[in-house]
Amino acid sequence: MKKKKGPRINVILECIFCRENLKNNKNGVSRYLTSKNRKNTPNKLQLNKYCFCCKKSTLHKEIR
């Protein structure tokens, strides 16, 4: 079966506040899996998502 080579790719969003305070945070780091269109958004994706570690809505940035 042939893979599609379309403009849509999967990305991982990670909470920046959990990443900065990784030693103080015992729950770990909040991560979300989503997809984006390479042609429409060539830059790294940044979204406000709910962080279950911080228990509030925080900024999540694309990694990798």
mmCIF file as Biopython writes it, N, C-alpha, C and O atoms, coordinates in Angstrom:
data_model
#
loop_
_atom_site.group_PDB
_atom_site.id
_atom_site.type_symbol
_atom_site.label_atom_id
_atom_site.label_alt_id
_atom_site.label_comp_id
_atom_site.label_asym_id
_atom_site.label_entity_id
_atom_site.label_seq_id
_atom_site.pdbx_PDB_ins_code
_atom_site.Cartn_x
_atom_site.Cartn_y
_atom_site.Cartn_z
_atom_site.occupancy
_atom_site.B_iso_or_equiv
_atom_site.auth_seq_id
_atom_site.auth_asym_id
_atom_site.pdbx_PDB_model_num
ATOM 1   N N  . MET A ? 1  ? 0.832  -1.176 0.000  1.0 0.0 1  A 1 
ATOM 2   C CA . MET A ? 1  ? 0.000  0.000  0.000  1.0 0.0 1  A 1 
ATOM 3   C C  . MET A ? 1  ? 0.880  1.244  0.000  1.0 0.0 1  A 1 
ATOM 4   O O  . MET A ? 1  ? 1.828  1.332  0.780  1.0 0.0 1  A 1 
ATOM 5   N N  . LYS A ? 2  ? 0.583  2.180  -0.846 1.0 0.0 2  A 1 
ATOM 6   C CA . LYS A ? 2  ? 1.389  3.378  -1.014 1.0 0.0 2  A 1 
ATOM 7   C C  . LYS A ? 2  ? 0.979  4.457  -0.016 1.0 0.0 2  A 1 
ATOM 8   O O  . LYS A ? 2  ? -0.209 4.671  0.222  1.0 0.0 2  A 1 
ATOM 9   N N  . LYS A ? 3  ? 1.981  5.145  0.573  1.0 0.0 3  A 1 
ATOM 10  C CA . LYS A ? 3  ? 1.701  6.239  1.491  1.0 0.0 3  A 1 
ATOM 11  C C  . LYS A ? 3  ? 1.369  7.502  0.712  1.0 0.0 3  A 1 
ATOM 12  O O  . LYS A ? 3  ? 1.887  7.723  -0.383 1.0 0.0 3  A 1 
ATOM 13  N N  . LYS A ? 4  ? 0.497  8.332  1.288  1.0 0.0 4  A 1 
ATOM 14  C CA . LYS A ? 4  ? 0.170  9.610  0.672  1.0 0.0 4  A 1 
ATOM 15  C C  . LYS A ? 4  ? 1.253  10.622 1.000  1.0 0.0 4  A 1 
ATOM 16  O O  . LYS A ? 4  ? 1.720  10.676 2.138  1.0 0.0 4  A 1 
ATOM 17  N N  . LYS A ? 5  ? 1.644  11.392 0.063  1.0 0.0 5  A 1 
ATOM 18  C CA . LYS A ? 5  ? 2.627  12.464 0.261  1.0 0.0 5  A 1 
ATOM 19  C C  . LYS A ? 5  ? 1.917  13.806 0.140  1.0 0.0 5  A 1 
ATOM 20  O O  . LYS A ? 5  ? 2.265  14.619 -0.716 1.0 0.0 5  A 1 
ATOM 21  N N  . GLY A ? 6  ? 0.925  14.039 0.991  1.0 0.0 6  A 1 
ATOM 22  C CA . GLY A ? 6  ? 0.139  15.258 0.928  1.0 0.0 6  A 1 
ATOM 23  C C  . GLY A ? 6  ? 0.752  16.362 1.775  1.0 0.0 6  A 1 
ATOM 24  O O  . GLY A ? 6  ? 1.793  16.164 2.401  1.0 0.0 6  A 1 
ATOM 25  N N  . PRO A ? 7  ? 0.113  17.513 1.797  1.0 0.0 7  A 1 
ATOM 26  C CA . PRO A ? 7  ? 0.628  18.648 2.557  1.0 0.0 7  A 1 
ATOM 27  C C  . PRO A ? 7  ? 0.358  18.531 4.063  1.0 0.0 7  A 1 
ATOM 28  O O  . PRO A ? 7  ? 0.952  19.273 4.845  1.0 0.0 7  A 1 
ATOM 29  N N  . ARG A ? 8  ? -0.524 17.615 4.484  1.0 0.0 8  A 1 
ATOM 30  C CA . ARG A ? 8  ? -0.899 17.514 5.897  1.0 0.0 8  A 1 
ATOM 31  C C  . ARG A ? 8  ? 0.061  16.573 6.639  1.0 0.0 8  A 1 
ATOM 32  O O  . ARG A ? 8  ? 0.302  15.447 6.204  1.0 0.0 8  A 1 
ATOM 33  N N  . ILE A ? 9  ? 0.610  17.059 7.782  1.0 0.0 9  A 1 
ATOM 34  C CA . ILE A ? 9  ? 1.532  16.260 8.585  1.0 0.0 9  A 1 
ATOM 35  C C  . ILE A ? 9  ? 1.072  16.266 10.044 1.0 0.0 9  A 1 
ATOM 36  O O  . ILE A ? 9  ? 0.353  17.168 10.474 1.0 0.0 9  A 1 
ATOM 37  N N  . ASN A ? 10 ? 1.497  15.247 10.802 1.0 0.0 10 A 1 
ATOM 38  C CA . ASN A ? 10 ? 1.192  15.162 12.224 1.0 0.0 10 A 1 
ATOM 39  C C  . ASN A ? 10 ? 2.265  15.897 13.014 1.0 0.0 10 A 1 
ATOM 40  O O  . ASN A ? 10 ? 3.453  15.789 12.710 1.0 0.0 10 A 1 
ATOM 41  N N  . VAL A ? 11 ? 1.841  16.651 14.037 1.0 0.0 11 A 1 
ATOM 42  C CA . VAL A ? 11 ? 2.766  17.380 14.897 1.0 0.0 11 A 1 
ATOM 43  C C  . VAL A ? 11 ? 2.394  17.131 16.354 1.0 0.0 11 A 1 
ATOM 44  O O  . VAL A ? 11 ? 1.261  16.764 16.666 1.0 0.0 11 A 1 
ATOM 45  N N  . ILE A ? 12 ? 3.369  17.337 17.244 1.0 0.0 12 A 1 
ATOM 46  C CA . ILE A ? 12 ? 3.164  17.189 18.681 1.0 0.0 12 A 1 
ATOM 47  C C  . ILE A ? 12 ? 3.269  18.564 19.319 1.0 0.0 12 A 1 
ATOM 48  O O  . ILE A ? 12 ? 4.238  19.289 19.098 1.0 0.0 12 A 1 
ATOM 49  N N  . LEU A ? 13 ? 2.254  18.922 20.121 1.0 0.0 13 A 1 
ATOM 50  C CA . LEU A ? 13 ? 2.244  20.188 20.853 1.0 0.0 13 A 1 
ATOM 51  C C  . LEU A ? 13 ? 2.577  19.899 22.307 1.0 0.0 13 A 1 
ATOM 52  O O  . LEU A ? 13 ? 2.041  18.965 22.902 1.0 0.0 13 A 1 
ATOM 53  N N  . GLU A ? 14 ? 3.477  20.715 22.881 1.0 0.0 14 A 1 
ATOM 54  C CA . GLU A ? 14 ? 3.935  20.493 24.249 1.0 0.0 14 A 1 
ATOM 55  C C  . GLU A ? 14 ? 3.795  21.776 25.065 1.0 0.0 14 A 1 
ATOM 56  O O  . GLU A ? 14 ? 4.065  22.865 24.558 1.0 0.0 14 A 1 
ATOM 57  N N  . CYS A ? 15 ? 3.376  21.656 26.325 1.0 0.0 15 A 1 
ATOM 58  C CA . CYS A ? 15 ? 3.197  22.806 27.209 1.0 0.0 15 A 1 
ATOM 59  C C  . CYS A ? 15 ? 4.559  23.407 27.552 1.0 0.0 15 A 1 
ATOM 60  O O  . CYS A ? 15 ? 5.463  22.691 27.982 1.0 0.0 15 A 1 
ATOM 61  N N  . ILE A ? 16 ? 4.708  24.717 27.364 1.0 0.0 16 A 1 
ATOM 62  C CA . ILE A ? 16 ? 6.008  25.350 27.618 1.0 0.0 16 A 1 
ATOM 63  C C  . ILE A ? 16 ? 6.243  25.572 29.108 1.0 0.0 16 A 1 
ATOM 64  O O  . ILE A ? 16 ? 7.393  25.593 29.548 1.0 0.0 16 A 1 
ATOM 65  N N  . PHE A ? 17 ? 5.180  25.737 29.894 1.0 0.0 17 A 1 
ATOM 66  C CA . PHE A ? 17 ? 5.343  25.961 31.327 1.0 0.0 17 A 1 
ATOM 67  C C  . PHE A ? 17 ? 5.744  24.675 32.050 1.0 0.0 17 A 1 
ATOM 68  O O  . PHE A ? 17 ? 6.543  24.712 32.986 1.0 0.0 17 A 1 
ATOM 69  N N  . CYS A ? 18 ? 5.199  23.552 31.623 1.0 0.0 18 A 1 
ATOM 70  C CA . CYS A ? 18 ? 5.588  22.262 32.207 1.0 0.0 18 A 1 
ATOM 71  C C  . CYS A ? 18 ? 7.031  21.931 31.848 1.0 0.0 18 A 1 
ATOM 72  O O  . CYS A ? 18 ? 7.762  21.372 32.666 1.0 0.0 18 A 1 
ATOM 73  N N  . ARG A ? 19 ? 7.440  22.269 30.640 1.0 0.0 19 A 1 
ATOM 74  C CA . ARG A ? 19 ? 8.801  21.979 30.196 1.0 0.0 19 A 1 
ATOM 75  C C  . ARG A ? 19 ? 9.815  22.795 30.989 1.0 0.0 19 A 1 
ATOM 76  O O  . ARG A ? 19 ? 10.888 22.290 31.318 1.0 0.0 19 A 1 
ATOM 77  N N  . GLU A ? 20 ? 9.489  24.061 31.302 1.0 0.0 20 A 1 
ATOM 78  C CA . GLU A ? 20 ? 10.402 24.909 32.070 1.0 0.0 20 A 1 
ATOM 79  C C  . GLU A ? 20 ? 10.524 24.431 33.512 1.0 0.0 20 A 1 
ATOM 80  O O  . GLU A ? 20 ? 11.616 24.461 34.080 1.0 0.0 20 A 1 
ATOM 81  N N  . ASN A ? 21 ? 9.412  23.988 34.117 1.0 0.0 21 A 1 
ATOM 82  C CA . ASN A ? 21 ? 9.390  23.568 35.515 1.0 0.0 21 A 1 
ATOM 83  C C  . ASN A ? 21 ? 9.307  22.053 35.633 1.0 0.0 21 A 1 
ATOM 84  O O  . ASN A ? 21 ? 8.521  21.536 36.427 1.0 0.0 21 A 1 
ATOM 85  N N  . LEU A ? 22 ? 10.105 21.342 34.856 1.0 0.0 22 A 1 
ATOM 86  C CA . LEU A ? 22 ? 10.033 19.887 34.808 1.0 0.0 22 A 1 
ATOM 87  C C  . LEU A ? 22 ? 10.450 19.250 36.124 1.0 0.0 22 A 1 
ATOM 88  O O  . LEU A ? 22 ? 9.902  18.216 36.503 1.0 0.0 22 A 1 
ATOM 89  N N  . LYS A ? 23 ? 11.417 19.848 36.834 1.0 0.0 23 A 1 
ATOM 90  C CA . LYS A ? 23 ? 11.869 19.279 38.105 1.0 0.0 23 A 1 
ATOM 91  C C  . LYS A ? 23 ? 10.823 19.447 39.200 1.0 0.0 23 A 1 
ATOM 92  O O  . LYS A ? 23 ? 10.680 18.573 40.055 1.0 0.0 23 A 1 
ATOM 93  N N  . ASN A ? 24 ? 10.082 20.569 39.186 1.0 0.0 24 A 1 
ATOM 94  C CA . ASN A ? 24 ? 9.066  20.828 40.203 1.0 0.0 24 A 1 
ATOM 95  C C  . ASN A ? 24 ? 7.760  20.104 39.917 1.0 0.0 24 A 1 
ATOM 96  O O  . ASN A ? 24 ? 6.983  19.843 40.835 1.0 0.0 24 A 1 
ATOM 97  N N  . ASN A ? 25 ? 7.510  19.777 38.658 1.0 0.0 25 A 1 
ATOM 98  C CA . ASN A ? 25 ? 6.249  19.158 38.248 1.0 0.0 25 A 1 
ATOM 99  C C  . ASN A ? 25 ? 6.367  17.639 38.341 1.0 0.0 25 A 1 
ATOM 100 O O  . ASN A ? 25 ? 7.195  17.041 37.654 1.0 0.0 25 A 1 
ATOM 101 N N  . LYS A ? 26 ? 5.557  17.015 39.176 1.0 0.0 26 A 1 
ATOM 102 C CA . LYS A ? 26 ? 5.613  15.564 39.367 1.0 0.0 26 A 1 
ATOM 103 C C  . LYS A ? 26 ? 4.743  14.806 38.387 1.0 0.0 26 A 1 
ATOM 104 O O  . LYS A ? 26 ? 4.920  13.601 38.208 1.0 0.0 26 A 1 
ATOM 105 N N  . ASN A ? 27 ? 3.790  15.501 37.738 1.0 0.0 27 A 1 
ATOM 106 C CA . ASN A ? 27 ? 2.861  14.844 36.818 1.0 0.0 27 A 1 
ATOM 107 C C  . ASN A ? 27 ? 3.439  14.632 35.433 1.0 0.0 27 A 1 
ATOM 108 O O  . ASN A ? 27 ? 2.899  13.836 34.665 1.0 0.0 27 A 1 
ATOM 109 N N  . GLY A ? 28 ? 4.508  15.310 35.090 1.0 0.0 28 A 1 
ATOM 110 C CA . GLY A ? 28 ? 5.080  15.179 33.756 1.0 0.0 28 A 1 
ATOM 111 C C  . GLY A ? 28 ? 4.786  16.386 32.887 1.0 0.0 28 A 1 
ATOM 112 O O  . GLY A ? 28 ? 4.593  17.494 33.388 1.0 0.0 28 A 1 
ATOM 113 N N  . VAL A ? 29 ? 4.754  16.161 31.568 1.0 0.0 29 A 1 
ATOM 114 C CA . VAL A ? 29 ? 4.552  17.233 30.599 1.0 0.0 29 A 1 
ATOM 115 C C  . VAL A ? 29 ? 3.309  16.930 29.772 1.0 0.0 29 A 1 
ATOM 116 O O  . VAL A ? 29 ? 3.106  15.801 29.326 1.0 0.0 29 A 1 
ATOM 117 N N  . SER A ? 30 ? 2.479  17.952 29.574 1.0 0.0 30 A 1 
ATOM 118 C CA . SER A ? 30 ? 1.267  17.805 28.779 1.0 0.0 30 A 1 
ATOM 119 C C  . SER A ? 30 ? 1.615  17.849 27.298 1.0 0.0 30 A 1 
ATOM 120 O O  . SER A ? 30 ? 2.299  18.766 26.845 1.0 0.0 30 A 1 
ATOM 121 N N  . ARG A ? 31 ? 1.133  16.837 26.526 1.0 0.0 31 A 1 
ATOM 122 C CA . ARG A ? 31 ? 1.383  16.787 25.085 1.0 0.0 31 A 1 
ATOM 123 C C  . ARG A ? 31 ? 0.094  16.460 24.358 1.0 0.0 31 A 1 
ATOM 124 O O  . ARG A ? 31 ? -0.719 15.667 24.832 1.0 0.0 31 A 1 
ATOM 125 N N  . TYR A ? 32 ? -0.084 17.081 23.198 1.0 0.0 32 A 1 
ATOM 126 C CA . TYR A ? 32 ? -1.225 16.832 22.319 1.0 0.0 32 A 1 
ATOM 127 C C  . TYR A ? 32 ? -0.717 16.461 20.936 1.0 0.0 32 A 1 
ATOM 128 O O  . TYR A ? 32 ? 0.308  16.976 20.487 1.0 0.0 32 A 1 
ATOM 129 N N  . LEU A ? 33 ? -1.428 15.573 20.262 1.0 0.0 33 A 1 
ATOM 130 C CA . LEU A ? 33 ? -1.120 15.202 18.884 1.0 0.0 33 A 1 
ATOM 131 C C  . LEU A ? 33 ? -2.179 15.811 17.982 1.0 0.0 33 A 1 
ATOM 132 O O  . LEU A ? 33 ? -3.376 15.625 18.203 1.0 0.0 33 A 1 
ATOM 133 N N  . THR A ? 34 ? -1.730 16.547 16.952 1.0 0.0 34 A 1 
ATOM 134 C CA . THR A ? 34 ? -2.647 17.189 16.012 1.0 0.0 34 A 1 
ATOM 135 C C  . THR A ? 34 ? -1.996 17.181 14.630 1.0 0.0 34 A 1 
ATOM 136 O O  . THR A ? 34 ? -0.879 16.689 14.469 1.0 0.0 34 A 1 
ATOM 137 N N  . SER A ? 35 ? -2.681 17.714 13.657 1.0 0.0 35 A 1 
ATOM 138 C CA . SER A ? 35 ? -2.131 17.786 12.302 1.0 0.0 35 A 1 
ATOM 139 C C  . SER A ? 35 ? -2.193 19.210 11.800 1.0 0.0 35 A 1 
ATOM 140 O O  . SER A ? 35 ? -3.020 20.004 12.248 1.0 0.0 35 A 1 
ATOM 141 N N  . LYS A ? 36 ? -1.310 19.531 10.864 1.0 0.0 36 A 1 
ATOM 142 C CA . LYS A ? 36 ? -1.303 20.865 10.258 1.0 0.0 36 A 1 
ATOM 143 C C  . LYS A ? 36 ? -0.983 20.738 8.781  1.0 0.0 36 A 1 
ATOM 144 O O  . LYS A ? 36 ? -0.444 19.727 8.330  1.0 0.0 36 A 1 
ATOM 145 N N  . ASN A ? 37 ? -1.325 21.781 8.035  1.0 0.0 37 A 1 
ATOM 146 C CA . ASN A ? 37 ? -1.055 21.836 6.613  1.0 0.0 37 A 1 
ATOM 147 C C  . ASN A ? 37 ? 0.274  22.574 6.415  1.0 0.0 37 A 1 
ATOM 148 O O  . ASN A ? 37 ? 0.419  23.723 6.833  1.0 0.0 37 A 1 
ATOM 149 N N  . ARG A ? 38 ? 1.235  21.913 5.780  1.0 0.0 38 A 1 
ATOM 150 C CA . ARG A ? 38 ? 2.566  22.508 5.573  1.0 0.0 38 A 1 
ATOM 151 C C  . ARG A ? 38 ? 2.529  23.756 4.706  1.0 0.0 38 A 1 
ATOM 152 O O  . ARG A ? 38 ? 3.301  24.690 4.923  1.0 0.0 38 A 1 
ATOM 153 N N  . LYS A ? 39 ? 1.634  23.774 3.727  1.0 0.0 39 A 1 
ATOM 154 C CA . LYS A ? 39 ? 1.589  24.905 2.788  1.0 0.0 39 A 1 
ATOM 155 C C  . LYS A ? 39 ? 0.982  26.145 3.428  1.0 0.0 39 A 1 
ATOM 156 O O  . LYS A ? 39 ? 1.450  27.256 3.178  1.0 0.0 39 A 1 
ATOM 157 N N  . ASN A ? 40 ? -0.058 25.977 4.253  1.0 0.0 40 A 1 
ATOM 158 C CA . ASN A ? 40 ? -0.726 27.125 4.868  1.0 0.0 40 A 1 
ATOM 159 C C  . ASN A ? 40 ? 0.022  27.653 6.089  1.0 0.0 40 A 1 
ATOM 160 O O  . ASN A ? 40 ? 0.044  28.863 6.318  1.0 0.0 40 A 1 
ATOM 161 N N  . THR A ? 41 ? 0.635  26.767 6.876  1.0 0.0 41 A 1 
ATOM 162 C CA . THR A ? 41 ? 1.348  27.173 8.098  1.0 0.0 41 A 1 
ATOM 163 C C  . THR A ? 41 ? 2.755  26.587 8.096  1.0 0.0 41 A 1 
ATOM 164 O O  . THR A ? 41 ? 2.989  25.549 8.716  1.0 0.0 41 A 1 
ATOM 165 N N  . PRO A ? 42 ? 3.696  27.233 7.409  1.0 0.0 42 A 1 
ATOM 166 C CA . PRO A ? 42 ? 5.069  26.705 7.381  1.0 0.0 42 A 1 
ATOM 167 C C  . PRO A ? 42 ? 5.812  26.920 8.702  1.0 0.0 42 A 1 
ATOM 168 O O  . PRO A ? 42 ? 6.790  26.226 8.978  1.0 0.0 42 A 1 
ATOM 169 N N  . ASN A ? 43 ? 5.356  27.877 9.524  1.0 0.0 43 A 1 
ATOM 170 C CA . ASN A ? 43 ? 6.010  28.145 10.811 1.0 0.0 43 A 1 
ATOM 171 C C  . ASN A ? 43 ? 5.584  27.102 11.834 1.0 0.0 43 A 1 
ATOM 172 O O  . ASN A ? 43 ? 4.690  26.294 11.586 1.0 0.0 43 A 1 
ATOM 173 N N  . LYS A ? 44 ? 6.251  27.135 13.003 1.0 0.0 44 A 1 
ATOM 174 C CA . LYS A ? 44 ? 5.868  26.233 14.079 1.0 0.0 44 A 1 
ATOM 175 C C  . LYS A ? 44 ? 4.527  26.665 14.650 1.0 0.0 44 A 1 
ATOM 176 O O  . LYS A ? 44 ? 4.249  27.858 14.771 1.0 0.0 44 A 1 
ATOM 177 N N  . LEU A ? 45 ? 3.706  25.694 14.997 1.0 0.0 45 A 1 
ATOM 178 C CA . LEU A ? 45 ? 2.357  25.928 15.471 1.0 0.0 45 A 1 
ATOM 179 C C  . LEU A ? 45 ? 2.354  26.255 16.964 1.0 0.0 45 A 1 
ATOM 180 O O  . LEU A ? 45 ? 3.091  25.634 17.730 1.0 0.0 45 A 1 
ATOM 181 N N  . GLN A ? 46 ? 1.536  27.221 17.388 1.0 0.0 46 A 1 
ATOM 182 C CA . GLN A ? 46 ? 1.377  27.596 18.796 1.0 0.0 46 A 1 
ATOM 183 C C  . GLN A ? 46 ? -0.112 27.740 19.080 1.0 0.0 46 A 1 
ATOM 184 O O  . GLN A ? 46 ? -0.795 28.534 18.433 1.0 0.0 46 A 1 
ATOM 185 N N  . LEU A ? 47 ? -0.617 26.977 20.042 1.0 0.0 47 A 1 
ATOM 186 C CA . LEU A ? 47 ? -2.032 27.016 20.387 1.0 0.0 47 A 1 
ATOM 187 C C  . LEU A ? 47 ? -2.209 27.054 21.891 1.0 0.0 47 A 1 
ATOM 188 O O  . LEU A ? 47 ? -1.380 26.527 22.632 1.0 0.0 47 A 1 
ATOM 189 N N  . ASN A ? 48 ? -3.297 27.682 22.348 1.0 0.0 48 A 1 
ATOM 190 C CA . ASN A ? 48 ? -3.661 27.615 23.757 1.0 0.0 48 A 1 
ATOM 191 C C  . ASN A ? 48 ? -4.514 26.369 23.957 1.0 0.0 48 A 1 
ATOM 192 O O  . ASN A ? 48 ? -5.591 26.239 23.375 1.0 0.0 48 A 1 
ATOM 193 N N  . LYS A ? 49 ? -4.021 25.454 24.790 1.0 0.0 49 A 1 
ATOM 194 C CA . LYS A ? 49 ? -4.716 24.211 25.084 1.0 0.0 49 A 1 
ATOM 195 C C  . LYS A ? 49 ? -4.777 24.034 26.592 1.0 0.0 49 A 1 
ATOM 196 O O  . LYS A ? 49 ? -4.045 24.698 27.326 1.0 0.0 49 A 1 
ATOM 197 N N  . TYR A ? 50 ? -5.648 23.140 27.061 1.0 0.0 50 A 1 
ATOM 198 C CA . TYR A ? 50 ? -5.748 22.858 28.484 1.0 0.0 50 A 1 
ATOM 199 C C  . TYR A ? 50 ? -4.618 21.922 28.888 1.0 0.0 50 A 1 
ATOM 200 O O  . TYR A ? 50 ? -4.421 20.870 28.279 1.0 0.0 50 A 1 
ATOM 201 N N  . CYS A ? 51 ? -3.884 22.311 29.915 1.0 0.0 51 A 1 
ATOM 202 C CA . CYS A ? 51 ? -2.796 21.489 30.442 1.0 0.0 51 A 1 
ATOM 203 C C  . CYS A ? 51 ? -3.297 20.800 31.699 1.0 0.0 51 A 1 
ATOM 204 O O  . CYS A ? 51 ? -3.647 21.465 32.674 1.0 0.0 51 A 1 
ATOM 205 N N  . PHE A ? 52 ? -3.334 19.471 31.687 1.0 0.0 52 A 1 
ATOM 206 C CA . PHE A ? 52 ? -3.825 18.730 32.845 1.0 0.0 52 A 1 
ATOM 207 C C  . PHE A ? 52 ? -2.820 18.725 33.991 1.0 0.0 52 A 1 
ATOM 208 O O  . PHE A ? 52 ? -3.187 18.421 35.126 1.0 0.0 52 A 1 
ATOM 209 N N  . CYS A ? 53 ? -1.568 19.054 33.717 1.0 0.0 53 A 1 
ATOM 210 C CA . CYS A ? 53 ? -0.556 19.149 34.784 1.0 0.0 53 A 1 
ATOM 211 C C  . CYS A ? 53 ? -0.664 20.482 35.519 1.0 0.0 53 A 1 
ATOM 212 O O  . CYS A ? 53 ? -0.603 20.520 36.748 1.0 0.0 53 A 1 
ATOM 213 N N  . CYS A ? 54 ? -0.823 21.573 34.772 1.0 0.0 54 A 1 
ATOM 214 C CA . CYS A ? 54 ? -0.950 22.916 35.361 1.0 0.0 54 A 1 
ATOM 215 C C  . CYS A ? 54 ? -2.372 23.208 35.811 1.0 0.0 54 A 1 
ATOM 216 O O  . CYS A ? 54 ? -2.592 24.126 36.600 1.0 0.0 54 A 1 
ATOM 217 N N  . LYS A ? 55 ? -3.345 22.439 35.320 1.0 0.0 55 A 1 
ATOM 218 C CA . LYS A ? 55 ? -4.768 22.621 35.615 1.0 0.0 55 A 1 
ATOM 219 C C  . LYS A ? 55 ? -5.314 23.961 35.125 1.0 0.0 55 A 1 
ATOM 220 O O  . LYS A ? 55 ? -6.186 24.553 35.760 1.0 0.0 55 A 1 
ATOM 221 N N  . LYS A ? 56 ? -4.793 24.437 33.986 1.0 0.0 56 A 1 
ATOM 222 C CA . LYS A ? 56 ? -5.294 25.669 33.370 1.0 0.0 56 A 1 
ATOM 223 C C  . LYS A ? 56 ? -4.933 25.673 31.893 1.0 0.0 56 A 1 
ATOM 224 O O  . LYS A ? 56 ? -4.192 24.809 31.424 1.0 0.0 56 A 1 
ATOM 225 N N  . SER A ? 57 ? -5.452 26.638 31.171 1.0 0.0 57 A 1 
ATOM 226 C CA . SER A ? 57 ? -5.186 26.767 29.746 1.0 0.0 57 A 1 
ATOM 227 C C  . SER A ? 57 ? -3.855 27.498 29.556 1.0 0.0 57 A 1 
ATOM 228 O O  . SER A ? 57 ? -3.690 28.622 30.031 1.0 0.0 57 A 1 
ATOM 229 N N  . THR A ? 58 ? -2.910 26.866 28.865 1.0 0.0 58 A 1 
ATOM 230 C CA . THR A ? 58 ? -1.573 27.435 28.672 1.0 0.0 58 A 1 
ATOM 231 C C  . THR A ? 58 ? -1.168 27.343 27.205 1.0 0.0 58 A 1 
ATOM 232 O O  . THR A ? 58 ? -1.851 26.715 26.396 1.0 0.0 58 A 1 
ATOM 233 N N  . LEU A ? 59 ? -0.059 27.971 26.880 1.0 0.0 59 A 1 
ATOM 234 C CA . LEU A ? 59 ? 0.462  27.959 25.520 1.0 0.0 59 A 1 
ATOM 235 C C  . LEU A ? 59 ? 1.199  26.647 25.258 1.0 0.0 59 A 1 
ATOM 236 O O  . LEU A ? 59 ? 2.054  26.237 26.043 1.0 0.0 59 A 1 
ATOM 237 N N  . HIS A ? 60 ? 0.863  26.001 24.159 1.0 0.0 60 A 1 
ATOM 238 C CA . HIS A ? 60 ? 1.518  24.765 23.728 1.0 0.0 60 A 1 
ATOM 239 C C  . HIS A ? 60 ? 2.207  25.049 22.392 1.0 0.0 60 A 1 
ATOM 240 O O  . HIS A ? 60 ? 1.589  25.590 21.475 1.0 0.0 60 A 1 
ATOM 241 N N  . LYS A ? 61 ? 3.489  24.683 22.284 1.0 0.0 61 A 1 
ATOM 242 C CA . LYS A ? 61 ? 4.262  24.896 21.062 1.0 0.0 61 A 1 
ATOM 243 C C  . LYS A ? 61 ? 4.580  23.560 20.392 1.0 0.0 61 A 1 
ATOM 244 O O  . LYS A ? 61 ? 4.649  22.513 21.035 1.0 0.0 61 A 1 
ATOM 245 N N  . GLU A ? 62 ? 4.769  23.639 19.094 1.0 0.0 62 A 1 
ATOM 246 C CA . GLU A ? 62 ? 5.116  22.462 18.305 1.0 0.0 62 A 1 
ATOM 247 C C  . GLU A ? 62 ? 6.552  22.038 18.591 1.0 0.0 62 A 1 
ATOM 248 O O  . GLU A ? 62 ? 7.455  22.871 18.663 1.0 0.0 62 A 1 
ATOM 249 N N  . ILE A ? 63 ? 6.751  20.730 18.754 1.0 0.0 63 A 1 
ATOM 250 C CA . ILE A ? 63 ? 8.102  20.196 18.894 1.0 0.0 63 A 1 
ATOM 251 C C  . ILE A ? 63 ? 8.368  19.270 17.715 1.0 0.0 63 A 1 
ATOM 252 O O  . ILE A ? 63 ? 7.432  18.705 17.148 1.0 0.0 63 A 1 
ATOM 253 N N  . ARG A ? 64 ? 9.621  19.110 17.344 1.0 0.0 64 A 1 
ATOM 254 C CA . ARG A ? 64 ? 10.067 18.282 16.213 1.0 0.0 64 A 1 
ATOM 255 C C  . ARG A ? 64 ? 9.559  18.768 14.906 1.0 0.0 64 A 1 
ATOM 256 O O  . ARG A ? 64 ? 9.852  18.171 13.870 1.0 0.0 64 A 1 
#
